[in-house]
C-alpha cells in the first residue's frame, strides 16, 4: 500500500479526506504546522489546488509510514520533494510532512497559498 493522501488529494473530496485523518492529525508544511482534521484536510486540498501537479515518483513503506518522492510544479516551474505520512494503529493518517525544493519556486508557491487562503480561510480561522 502506498500513499493514502495523494489519491485523496486528486479526488478533492474534503469530507472523505477528513475521514481518513486521525482526530489529532498534524500537517507539517514548508511554512508551519497545522493541527486537527478540519484544518489539515483544508490546507492539503488548498495546496493541491494551488500546485499545477503532484506526481509520485518512488515510495518507501516501513513501520507505519510511507515516504513518497514527488515531482510537482507551480506555474510551470518544477519542484521536487518528499511527502511523509505516518499512520495510527487503526490506519488513519496521524501526521504528514511535505518538503519541497528549490526555494525560489517554493517561495512563489507559498505566495500563491497565501492568496488561496485569503479566499478560503482555514476552518479554525472562520
Contact map, one row per residue, 1 for C-alpha under 8 A:
111000000000000000000000000000000000000000000000000000000000100000000000000000000000000000000000000000000000000000000000000000
111100000000000000000000000000000000000000000000000000000010100001000000000000000000000000000000000000000000000000000000000000
111111100000000000000000000000000000000000000000000000000010000001110000000000000000100000000000000000000000000000000000000000
011111110000000000000000000000000000000000000000000000000000000000000000000000000000000000001000000000000000000000000000000000
001111111000000010000000000000000000000000000000000000000000000000000000000000000000100000000000000000000000000000000000000000
001111111100000000000000000000000000000000000000000000000000000000000000000000000000000000000000000000000000000000000000000000
001111111110000000000000000000000000000000000000000000000000000000000000000000000000000000000000000000000000000000000000000000
000111111111100110000000000000000000000000000000000000000000000000000000000000000000000000000000000000000000000000000000000000
000011111111100010000000000000000000000000011001000000000000000000000000000000000000000000000000000000000000000000000000000000
000001111111000000000000000000000000000000000001000000000000000000000000000000000000000000000000000000000000000000000000000000
000000111111100000000000000000000000000000000000000000000000000000000000000000000000000000000000000000000000000000000000000000
000000011111110000000000000000000000000000001000000000000000000000000000000000000000000000000000000000000000000000000000000000
000000011011111110000000000000000000000000000000000000000000000000000000000000000000000000000000000000000000000000000000000000
000000000001111111000000000000000000000011001000000000000000000000000000000000000000000000000000000000000000000000000000000000
000000000000111111100000000000000000000000000000000000000000000000000000000000000000000000000000000000000000000000000000000000
000000010000111111110000000000000000000000000000000000000000000000000000000000000000000000000000000000000000000000000000000000
000010011000111111111000000000000000000010000000000000000000000000000000000000000000000000000000000000000000000000000000000000
000000000000011111111000000000000000110110000000000000000000000000000000000000000000000000000000000000000000000000000000000000
000000000000001111111100000000000000000000000000000000000000000000000000000000000000000000000000000000000000000000000000000000
000000000000000111111100000000000000000000000000000000000000000000000000000000000000000000011000000000000000000000000000000000
000000000000000011111111100000000000100000000000000000000000000000000000000000000000000000011100000000000000000000000000000000
000000000000000000111111100000000000100000000000000000000000000000000000000000000000000100011100000000000000000000000000000000
000000000000000000001111100000000001100000000000000000000000000000000000000000000000000000000100000000000000000000000000000000
000000000000000000001111110000000011100000000000000000000000000000000000000000000000000000000100000000000000000000000000000000
000000000000000000001111111000000011100100000000000000000000000000000000000000000000000000001110000000000000000000000000000000
000000000000000000000001111100001111100100000000000000000000000000000000000000000000000000000111000000000000000000000000000000
000000000000000000000000111110001110000100000000000000000000000000000000000000000000000000000011110000000000000000000000000000
000000000000000000000000011111111100000000000000000000000000000000000000000000000000000000000011110000000000000000000000000000
000000000000000000000000001111111100000000000000000000000000000000000000000000000000000000000000111000000000000000000000000000
000000000000000000000000000111110000000000000000000000000000000000000000000000000000000000000000011100000000000000000000000000
000000000000000000000000000111111000000000000000000000000000000000000000000000000000000000000000000000000000010000000000000000
000000000000000000000000000111111100000000000000000000000000000000000000000000000000000000000000000000000000000000000000000000
000000000000000000000000011110111110000000000000000000000000000000000000000000000000000000000000000000000000000000000000000000
000000000000000000000000011110011111001100100000000000000000000000000000000000000000000000000000000000000000000000000000000000
000000000000000000000001111000001111101100000000000000000000000000000000000000000000000000000000000000000000000000000000000000
000000000000000000000011110000000111111100000000000000000000000000000000000000000000000000000000000000000000000000000000000000
000000000000000001001111110000000011111110000000000000000000000000000000000000000000000000000000000000000000000000000000000000
000000000000000001000000000000000001111111000000000000000000000000000000000000000000000000000000000000000000000000000000001100
000000000000000000000000000000000111111111100000000000000000000000000000000000000000000000000000000000000000000000000000011100
000000000000000001000000111000000111111111110000000000000000000000000000000000000000000000000000000000000000000000000000000000
000000000000010011000000000000000000111111111000000000000000000000000000000000000000000000000000000000000000000000000000000000
000000000000010000000000000000000000011111111100000000000000000000000000000000000000000000000000000000000000000000000000011000
000000000000000000000000000000000100001111111110000000000000000000000000000000000000000000000000000000000000000000000000010000
000000001000000000000000000000000000000111111111000000000000000000000000000000000000000000000000000000000000000000000000000000
000000001001010000000000000000000000000011111111100000000000000000000000000000000000000000000000000000000000000000000000000000
000000000000000000000000000000000000000001111111110000000000000000000000000000000000000000000000000000000000000010011000000000
000000000000000000000000000000000000000000111111111000000000000000000000000000000000000000000000000000000000000010000000000000
000000001100000000000000000000000000000000011111111111000000000000000000000000000000000000000000000000000000000000000000000000
000000000000000000000000000000000000000000001111111100000000000000000000000000000000000000000000000000000000000000000000000000
000000000000000000000000000000000000000000000111111100000000000000000000010000000000000000000000000000000000100110010000000000
000000000000000000000000000000000000000000000011111111000000000000000001111000000000000000000000000000000000100000000000000000
000000000000000000000000000000000000000000000001111111000000000000000001111100000000000000000000000000000000000000000000000000
000000000000000000000000000000000000000000000001001111100000000000000011110000000000000000000000000000000000000000000000000000
000000000000000000000000000000000000000000000001001111110000000000000111100000000000000000000000000000000000000000000000000000
000000000000000000000000000000000000000000000000000011111000000000000111000000000000000000000000000000000000000000000000000000
000000000000000000000000000000000000000000000000000001111110000000011110000000000000000000000000000000000000000000000000000000
000000000000000000000000000000000000000000000000000000111110000000011110000000000000000000000000000000000000000000000000000000
000000000000000000000000000000000000000000000000000000011111000000011100000000000000000000000000000000000000000000000000000000
011000000000000000000000000000000000000000000000000000011111100001111000000000000000000000000000000000000000000000000000000000
000000000000000000000000000000000000000000000000000000000111110001110000000000000000000000000000000000000000000000000000000000
110000000000000000000000000000000000000000000000000000000011111111100000000000000000000000000000000000000000000000000000000000
000000000000000000000000000000000000000000000000000000000001111111000000000000000000000000000000000000000000000000000000000000
000000000000000000000000000000000000000000000000000000000000111110000000000000000000000000000000000000000000000000000000000000
000000000000000000000000000000000000000000000000000000000000111111000000000000000000011100000000000000000000000000000000000000
000000000000000000000000000000000000000000000000000000000000111111100000000000000001111000000000000000000000000000000000000000
011000000000000000000000000000000000000000000000000000000011110111110000000000000001110000000000000000000000000000000000000000
001000000000000000000000000000000000000000000000000000000011100011111000000000000111100000000000000000000000000000000000000000
001000000000000000000000000000000000000000000000000000011111000001111100000000000111000000000000000000000000000000000000000000
000000000000000000000000000000000000000000000000000000011110000000111110000000011110000000000000000000000000000000000000000000
000000000000000000000000000000000000000000000000000001111100000000011111000000011110000000000000000000000000000000000000000000
000000000000000000000000000000000000000000000000000011111000000000001111100001111000000000000000000000000000000000000000000000
000000000000000000000000000000000000000000000000001111100000000000000111110001111000000000000000000000000000000000000000000000
000000000000000000000000000000000000000000000000001111000000000000000011111111100000000000000000000000000000000000000000000000
000000000000000000000000000000000000000000000000011110000000000000000001111111100000000000000000000000001001100000000000000000
000000000000000000000000000000000000000000000000001100000000000000000000111110000000000000000000000000000000000000000000000000
000000000000000000000000000000000000000000000000000100000000000000000000111111000000000000000000000000000000000000000000000000
000000000000000000000000000000000000000000000000000000000000000000000000111111100000000000000000000000001000000000000000000000
000000000000000000000000000000000000000000000000000000000000000000000011110111110000000000000000000000001000000000000000000000
000000000000000000000000000000000000000000000000000000000000000000000011110011111000000000000000000111001100000000000000000000
000000000000000000000000000000000000000000000000000000000000000000001111000001111100000000000000000111000000000000000000000000
000000000000000000000000000000000000000000000000000000000000000000001111000000111110000000000000011110000000000000000000000000
000000000000000000000000000000000000000000000000000000000000000000111100000000011111000000000000111100000000000000000000000000
000000000000000000000000000000000000000000000000000000000000000000111100000000001111100000000001111000000000000000000000000000
000000000000000000000000000000000000000000000000000000000000000011110000000000000111110000000001110000000000000000000000000000
001010000000000000000000000000000000000000000000000000000000000011100000000000000011111000001111100000000000000000000000000000
000000000000000000000000000000000000000000000000000000000000000111000000000000000001111100001111000000000000000000000000000000
000000000000000000000000000000000000000000000000000000000000000110000000000000000000111111111110000000000000000000000000000000
000000000000000000000100000000000000000000000000000000000000000100000000000000000000011111111100000000000000000000000000000000
000000000000000000000000000000000000000000000000000000000000000000000000000000000000001111110000000000000000000000000000000000
000000000000000000000000000000000000000000000000000000000000000000000000000000000000001111110000000000000000000000000000000000
000000000000000000000000000000000000000000000000000000000000000000000000000000000000001111111000000000000000000000000000000000
000000000000000000011100000000000000000000000000000000000000000000000000000000000000001111111100000000000000000000000000000000
000100000000000000011100100000000000000000000000000000000000000000000000000000000000111100111111000000000000000000000000000000
000000000000000000001111110000000000000000000000000000000000000000000000000000000000111100011111000000000000000000000000000000
000000000000000000000000111100000000000000000000000000000000000000000000000000000000111000001111100000000000000000000000000000
000000000000000000000000011100000000000000000000000000000000000000000000000000000011110000001111110000000000000000000000000000
000000000000000000000000001110000000000000000000000000000000000000000000000000000111100000000011111000000000000000000000000000
000000000000000000000000001111000000000000000000000000000000000000000000000000001111000000000001111100000000000000000000000000
000000000000000000000000000011000000000000000000000000000000000000000000000000001110000000000000111110000000000000000000000000
000000000000000000000000000001000000000000000000000000000000000000000000000000111100000000000000011111100100000000000000000000
000000000000000000000000000000000000000000000000000000000000000000000000000000111000000000000000001111111100000000000000000000
000000000000000000000000000000000000000000000000000000000000000000000000000000110000000000000000000111111100000000000000000000
000000000000000000000000000000000000000000000000000000000000000000000000000000000000000000000000000111111110000000000000000000
000000000000000000000000000000000000000000000000000000000000000000000000000000000000000000000000000011111111000000000000000000
000000000000000000000000000000000000000000000000000000000000000000000000010011100000000000000000000011111111100000000000000000
000000000000000000000000000000000000000000000000000000000000000000000000000000100000000000000000000111111111110000000000000000
000000000000000000000000000000000000000000000000000000000000000000000000000000000000000000000000000000111111111000000000000000
000000000000000000000000000000000000000000000000000000000000000000000000010000000000000000000000000000011111111100000000000000
000000000000000000000000000000000000000000000000011000000000000000000000010000000000000000000000000000001111111110000000000000
000000000000000000000000000000100000000000000000000000000000000000000000000000000000000000000000000000000111111111000000000000
000000000000000000000000000000000000000000000000000000000000000000000000000000000000000000000000000000000011111111100000000000
000000000000000000000000000000000000000000000000010000000000000000000000000000000000000000000000000000000001111111110000000000
000000000000000000000000000000000000000000000110010000000000000000000000000000000000000000000000000000000000111111111000000000
000000000000000000000000000000000000000000000000000000000000000000000000000000000000000000000000000000000000011111111100000000
000000000000000000000000000000000000000000000000000000000000000000000000000000000000000000000000000000000000001111111110000000
000000000000000000000000000000000000000000000100010000000000000000000000000000000000000000000000000000000000000111111111000000
000000000000000000000000000000000000000000000100000000000000000000000000000000000000000000000000000000000000000011111111110000
000000000000000000000000000000000000000000000000000000000000000000000000000000000000000000000000000000000000000001111111100000
000000000000000000000000000000000000000000000000000000000000000000000000000000000000000000000000000000000000000000111111100000
000000000000000000000000000000000000000000000000000000000000000000000000000000000000000000000000000000000000000000011111110000
000000000000000000000000000000000000000000000000000000000000000000000000000000000000000000000000000000000000000000001111111011
000000000000000000000000000000000000001001100000000000000000000000000000000000000000000000000000000000000000000000001001111111
000000000000000000000000000000000000011001000000000000000000000000000000000000000000000000000000000000000000000000000000111111
000000000000000000000000000000000000011000000000000000000000000000000000000000000000000000000000000000000000000000000000011111
000000000000000000000000000000000000000000000000000000000000000000000000000000000000000000000000000000000000000000000000111111
000000000000000000000000000000000000000000000000000000000000000000000000000000000000000000000000000000000000000000000000111111
